[in-house]
């Protein structure tokens, strides 16, 4: 069940508009597939993977830059 449908994209767009920087990063755990789908649907680009923050659950980083932030 995708409980984010219809409500969270507003929050994602609002965070991009208020960024004040040419690049904006966010992250989520590999185990959080609903958030990964939401970010990808909102146009975020995968930017990297970091091991060691949470035991056995790497952190995925996403990027929005330039015109995409508007």
SVG drawing of the C-alpha trace seen along z (x, -y; Angstrom):
<svg xmlns="http://www.w3.org/2000/svg" viewBox="-4 -31 34 37">
<polyline fill="none" stroke="black" stroke-width="0.4" points="0.0,0.0 1.4,-3.4 0.3,-5.6 2.2,-8.6 0.1,-8.9 -1.4,-12.4 -0.1,-14.0 3.7,-14.1 4.6,-15.5 3.5,-19.0 6.1,-18.7 8.8,-17.6 8.1,-20.5 8.0,-23.0 11.4,-21.9 12.9,-22.4 11.5,-25.9 13.0,-27.1 16.4,-25.6 18.4,-28.7 21.2,-26.6 22.0,-25.2 22.1,-21.7 19.8,-20.0 20.4,-16.6 18.3,-14.2 18.6,-10.6 16.7,-7.6 17.6,-4.0 17.7,-1.2 14.9,0.4 12.6,-2.6 11.3,-1.7 8.2,-3.9 10.3,-7.0 12.7,-6.0 9.7,-5.7 8.3,-9.1 11.7,-10.8 12.1,-9.2 8.6,-10.2 9.3,-13.8 12.4,-13.9 15.2,-13.4 18.3,-11.7 20.2,-8.9 23.6,-10.4 25.3,-7.8 25.3,-5.1 26.8,-5.3 27.4,-2.3 27.8,-2.5 25.2,-5.0 22.6,-2.4 23.6,1.2 22.9,3.4 20.8,0.6 22.8,-1.6 21.8,-5.2 20.8,-6.2 21.4,-9.9 19.4,-11.8 20.1,-15.1 18.0,-17.9 20.0,-20.7 19.6,-23.9 16.4,-24.4 14.9,-21.3 14.7,-23.2 12.1,-25.6"/>
</svg>
